[in-house]
Amino acid sequence: MGTKHLAPVGVLLATTAFLGTPAYAETSGGRAGAGTLNPREAEPVGGSLLGRRGIVVSPGVKAPPRTAARSYVIADADTGEVLAAKDAHGRYLPASTMKALTALTLIPKLDKKQKIRPSRNAVNQEGSAVGLVTKPLYTVEDLFKALMLVSGNDCAMALAEANGGLATTLADMNAEARRLQAFDTVAKTPSGLDKPGQRSSAYDLALIARAGLANPDFRRYISIKTDKFPAPKGYYEIGNHNKLLWRYKGMIGVKNGWTSKAQGTFVGAAKRNGRTVIVSIMRHNGYFWDEVADLLDWGFANRGRVTPVGRLVDPLPATAASPTPVPTASTVPATPRPAAGARRPARDDGLPIGYYALGGGLVGGLVWLVLGLRRRFGG
């Protein structure tokens, strides 16, 4: 092949390589859908600084205390100001922090006094459980309490079934995430048990917690330290797994989680002197409670004194967040479209317009190559 034919081949190879898109497959490091940064894409939800992967804090301000978490957000829940962050939009496995979205989604949909007979499938869910039996002993409220106190995976499934089934509930959860503009989040289980394609971010967890705090029932459930749970013969006591409810002054609560792939995750809120601070962390490989307490302390010490590095956006109006089909094994995940003024993170699997222009270049390169070969070999 002559030199004049190398140009179309170069165009072909370069264009093909460039058109390769980042996958959102789970990785052994627990990061779900890391993606790549395209400088032409719009800024992340909440502000451009939140697209950075390192620690982001106002200039001249001492950085938050060190933590082993790969990602975190410290935010003022009252104003929505993000005070500091690290890899805020990094997409990681959420573990049981996903239950915060489950509760936020289903609390308005279910009658808390309704009696529930859990299915055998719900009773036999793996992982953490409150110990349901297949008898109509429980109200919806009982299940919400156990969901948020002892992280009952059995309760998550029982509530999903009460809402019309798993597929309906996942569709509702993903629609709620889009309404909140939590575009890093994809729910594949109501419990947070690891499943390919499931993901969230520290930023999204903070959005979900902030929305939950505005719901009186959600706020009440997450604040309960101990409760009585129905049993075939009476009841037994359950206690909240959120250790900071017992030891951090002003702790309101929300949700912690852990799986071997996700490692430690947490999102919580505390209130002092009439102000509320939210801290979310993801991908922590050890005991994180003291570090979360330190991050909360930093938030209270600096709220109102530092220039925010971003903000927690407000939910969309209900009419603007129309649901789309939930991703399943046979469907392609829908790409959410942010409303005006709220842009999706730079690391995303959508294809910008530039990709389509390059696609046209690929076709042109192929035509050029074929015609050149035909001329050279007597076509």
C-alpha positions in Angstrom: 0.0 0.0 0.0 1.5 3.4 -1.0 2.1 6.3 1.3 -0.9 8.1 -0.1 -3.1 5.3 1.4 -1.7 5.7 5.0 -3.7 8.8 5.7 -7.1 7.2 5.4 -5.9 4.2 7.5 -4.7 6.7 10.1 -8.0 8.4 10.1 -9.7 5.1 10.5 -7.6 3.9 13.4 -7.6 7.2 15.2 -11.3 7.7 14.9 -12.1 4.1 15.9 -9.9 4.5 19.0 -11.5 7.8 19.9 -15.0 6.5 19.6 -14.4 3.9 22.2 -16.6 4.9 25.2 -16.0 4.3 28.9 -17.8 1.3 30.3 -19.6 1.3 33.6 -18.7 -2.2 34.7 -17.9 -2.9 38.3 -14.2 -3.1 39.1 -12.3 -4.9 41.7 -11.6 -1.5 43.3 -15.2 -0.9 44.0 -15.5 2.1 41.6 -18.5 1.7 39.4 -18.2 3.5 36.1 -15.2 5.7 36.6 -15.4 6.8 32.9 -13.1 9.5 31.4 -13.1 13.3 31.5 -14.1 14.9 28.3 -13.3 18.6 28.4 -16.1 19.4 26.0 -18.8 18.1 28.3 -20.8 20.3 30.7 -19.8 20.8 34.3 -20.9 18.4 37.0 -24.1 18.8 38.9 -23.4 21.2 41.7 -20.5 23.1 40.2 -17.3 22.5 38.2 -15.0 22.1 41.2 -17.0 19.0 42.2 -15.7 17.2 39.1 -12.2 17.1 40.6 -11.0 13.9 42.1 -8.7 15.3 44.7 -9.6 17.3 47.8 -11.5 20.5 47.0 -11.7 23.2 49.7 -11.8 27.0 49.7 -8.3 28.6 49.2 -6.6 29.5 52.5 -8.7 27.2 54.5 -7.2 24.2 56.3 -8.4 21.0 54.6 -10.7 18.6 56.4 -9.2 15.9 58.7 -7.6 13.0 56.8 -9.8 10.0 56.1 -9.3 6.7 54.4 -12.5 7.2 52.3 -11.9 7.4 48.6 -14.7 10.0 48.3 -16.6 12.4 50.6 -18.8 15.4 50.7 -19.3 17.8 53.6 -22.3 20.1 53.1 -24.5 22.6 54.9 -28.0 21.0 54.7 -29.7 24.3 55.4 -28.2 26.3 52.6 -27.1 23.4 50.3 -23.5 24.7 50.2 -20.8 22.1 49.7 -18.1 23.1 52.1 -15.5 20.6 51.0 -15.3 17.4 48.9 -13.1 14.7 47.5 -14.1 12.9 44.3 -17.7 14.1 44.9 -19.0 12.5 41.7 -16.9 9.4 41.8 -19.2 6.5 41.1 -18.9 3.7 43.7 -20.9 0.8 45.0 -23.3 2.2 47.7 -23.9 -0.9 49.8 -26.7 -0.3 52.3 -26.7 3.5 51.9 -29.0 2.6 49.0 -31.7 1.9 51.5 -31.9 5.7 52.1 -33.2 6.0 48.5 -35.5 3.0 49.1 -37.1 4.6 52.1 -37.3 8.1 50.5 -39.0 6.6 47.5 -41.5 4.3 49.2 -42.5 6.2 52.3 -44.9 8.4 50.3 -46.3 5.4 48.4 -47.2 3.0 51.1 -49.7 3.2 54.0 -47.6 2.8 57.1 -50.5 1.0 58.9 -50.9 -1.6 56.2 -50.2 -5.2 57.3 -47.6 -7.1 55.3 -47.1 -10.9 54.9 -43.6 -11.2 53.6 -42.9 -13.7 50.8 -40.5 -16.6 51.2 -38.2 -14.7 48.8 -38.2 -11.7 51.1 -37.6 -13.8 54.2 -34.6 -15.6 52.6 -32.7 -12.5 51.4 -29.0 -12.8 52.0 -26.9 -10.5 54.2 -28.2 -8.4 57.1 -31.7 -9.1 58.2 -34.2 -8.4 61.0 -35.5 -12.0 60.9 -38.9 -11.8 59.1 -41.2 -14.8 59.0 -43.9 -15.5 56.4 -46.8 -14.4 58.7 -48.8 -11.1 58.6 -47.2 -9.8 61.8 -45.8 -6.5 60.4 -47.0 -3.1 59.4 -45.3 -1.1 56.7 -43.9 1.1 59.5 -42.4 -1.8 61.3 -40.5 -2.7 58.1 -39.3 0.9 57.5 -37.9 1.0 61.0 -36.1 -2.3 60.7 -34.8 -1.2 57.2 -33.2 1.9 58.6 -32.2 0.6 62.1 -30.8 -2.9 61.4 -30.4 -2.6 57.7 -32.8 -5.4 57.0 -32.4 -6.7 53.5 -35.5 -8.9 54.1 -37.4 -5.7 54.9 -36.2 -4.0 51.7 -37.6 -6.8 49.6 -40.8 -7.0 51.6 -41.4 -3.3 51.0 -40.6 -3.6 47.3 -43.1 -6.4 47.0 -45.7 -4.3 48.8 -45.1 -1.5 46.3 -46.0 -3.8 43.4 -42.8 -5.9 43.0 -39.1 -5.5 42.5 -39.2 -4.1 38.9 -41.8 -1.4 39.8 -39.8 -0.4 42.9 -36.5 -0.1 41.1 -38.2 2.0 38.4 -39.6 4.2 41.1 -36.2 4.5 42.9 -34.4 5.4 39.7 -37.1 8.0 38.8 -36.7 9.5 42.3 -33.0 9.7 41.8 -33.5 11.6 38.6 -36.0 13.9 40.4 -33.3 14.6 43.0 -30.8 15.2 40.1 -28.8 12.3 41.6 -27.6 11.3 38.1 -24.6 9.2 39.4 -27.1 6.8 41.0 -28.5 3.7 39.5 -30.5 1.3 41.8 -30.4 -2.4 40.9 -31.5 -3.7 44.3 -33.6 -2.1 47.0 -31.2 -3.3 49.7 -27.9 -2.1 48.3 -26.6 -5.7 47.9 -23.9 -5.5 45.2 -25.2 -6.0 41.6 -23.5 -5.1 38.3 -24.4 -1.6 37.2 -25.5 -0.4 40.7 -23.8 2.8 41.7 -23.9 6.1 43.5 -21.7 8.9 44.6 -20.9 10.9 47.8 -22.6 13.9 46.2 -25.8 11.9 45.4 -25.9 10.4 48.9 -25.8 13.9 50.3 -28.7 14.9 48.0 -30.7 11.8 49.1 -30.1 12.5 52.8 -31.0 16.1 52.5 -34.3 15.2 50.8 -34.9 12.6 53.4 -34.5 15.1 56.2 -37.4 17.1 54.8 -39.7 14.0 55.2 -41.0 13.7 58.8 -41.4 9.9 58.7 -37.9 9.4 57.2 -36.4 11.7 59.8 -38.2 9.9 62.6 -37.1 6.4 61.4 -33.4 7.3 61.1 -33.3 8.9 64.5 -34.7 5.9 66.5 -32.0 4.3 68.6 -33.9 1.2 69.8 -37.4 -0.2 69.0 -39.6 -3.2 69.6 -40.0 -5.4 66.6 -43.0 -7.9 66.2 -42.3 -11.6 66.6 -44.5 -14.7 66.5 -44.5 -14.6 70.3 -44.5 -11.0 71.3 -41.6 -8.9 70.2 -37.8 -8.4 70.4 -35.7 -5.3 70.6 -33.7 -3.9 67.7 -31.0 -1.3 67.9 -29.7 1.2 65.3 -26.5 0.3 63.6 -25.5 4.0 63.3 -22.9 4.2 66.1 -22.9 8.0 65.9 -26.4 8.2 67.2 -25.0 7.0 70.5 -21.9 9.0 70.7 -22.0 12.2 68.5 -23.7 15.2 70.0 -26.6 16.3 67.8 -26.6 13.3 65.5 -29.8 12.9 63.6 -28.7 9.7 61.7 -29.3 8.4 58.2 -27.5 5.2 57.0 -24.3 3.3 57.0 -23.4 0.3 54.8 -20.7 -2.3 54.0 -20.1 -5.1 51.6 -16.8 -6.8 50.7 -16.8 -5.1 47.3 -18.2 -1.7 48.3 -16.3 -1.6 51.7 -17.5 1.0 54.1 -20.1 3.6 53.1 -22.0 6.2 55.1 -24.2 9.2 54.9 -25.4 11.1 57.9 -26.5 14.4 59.3 -26.1 16.2 62.7 -27.6 19.4 64.1 -26.0 21.8 66.4 -27.0 25.4 67.3 -29.8 25.2 64.8 -27.7 24.3 61.8 -27.4 20.9 60.1 -24.3 19.4 58.5 -24.3 16.4 56.2 -21.3 14.1 55.6 -21.2 11.3 53.1 -18.3 8.9 52.5 -17.7 6.1 50.1 -15.2 3.3 49.7 -13.6 3.2 53.2 -11.5 0.2 54.0 -11.7 0.3 57.8 -13.4 1.7 60.9 -14.7 5.0 59.8 -16.9 6.3 62.7 -14.2 8.5 64.3 -13.2 10.0 60.9 -16.9 10.8 60.1 -17.2 12.5 63.5 -14.0 14.6 62.6 -15.5 15.6 59.3 -18.7 16.7 60.9 -16.7 18.7 63.5 -14.9 20.4 60.6 -18.2 21.1 58.9 -19.7 22.8 62.0 -16.5 24.8 62.5 -16.4 26.1 59.0 -20.0 26.4 57.8 -20.7 30.1 57.1 -17.0 30.9 57.1 -15.7 29.3 53.9 -16.4 30.0 50.3 -18.5 27.0 49.1 -16.9 24.7 46.5 -20.3 23.8 45.1 -23.9 23.2 46.1 -26.5 20.5 46.6 -29.0 21.2 43.9 -32.7 21.3 44.7 -35.0 18.5 43.4 -36.8 18.9 40.2 -40.6 19.5 40.2 -42.5 16.3 40.0 -43.7 17.0 36.5 -40.2 17.6 35.3 -38.9 14.2 36.4 -41.0 11.9 34.3 -40.0 8.3 34.8 -38.4 6.1 32.2 -38.2 2.3 32.1 -35.9 0.8 34.8 -32.7 -0.7 33.4 -32.9 -4.5 33.3 -30.9 -7.3 31.7 -32.9 -6.8 28.5 -33.1 -3.0 28.4 -30.5 -0.3 28.0 -30.1 2.1 31.0 -31.9 5.4 30.2 -29.6 8.4 30.1 -31.2 11.1 32.4 -31.4 14.6 31.1 -30.6 17.4 33.7 -32.9 20.4 33.8 -31.7 23.8 32.8 -29.0 25.0 35.2 -28.2 21.6 36.4 -25.6 19.7 34.4 -24.5 16.1 34.5 -21.1 15.1 35.7 -18.3 15.1 33.1 -17.7 11.4 33.7 -20.7 9.9 31.9 -21.6 7.4 29.3 -23.6 9.7 27.1 -22.2 10.5 23.6 -21.6 14.2 22.9 -22.3 15.7 19.5 -18.6 15.6 18.7 -18.7 11.8 18.7 -21.3 11.8 15.9 -19.1 14.2 13.8 -16.2 11.8 14.3 -18.5 9.0 13.2 -19.0 10.8 9.9 -15.2 11.1 9.7 -15.0 7.3 10.1 -17.3 6.7 7.3 -15.4 9.1 5.1 -12.1 7.4 5.9 -13.5 4.1 5.0 -14.7 5.3 1.6 -11.4 7.0 0.9 -9.6 3.8 1.8 -11.7 1.6 -0.5 -11.4 3.9 -3.5 -7.7 4.1 -3.0 -7.3 0.4 -2.9 -9.5 0.0 -6.0 -7.3 2.4 -8.0 -4.1 0.8 -6.9 -5.1 -2.8 -7.7 -6.9 -2.2 -10.9 -10.4 -1.6 -9.6 
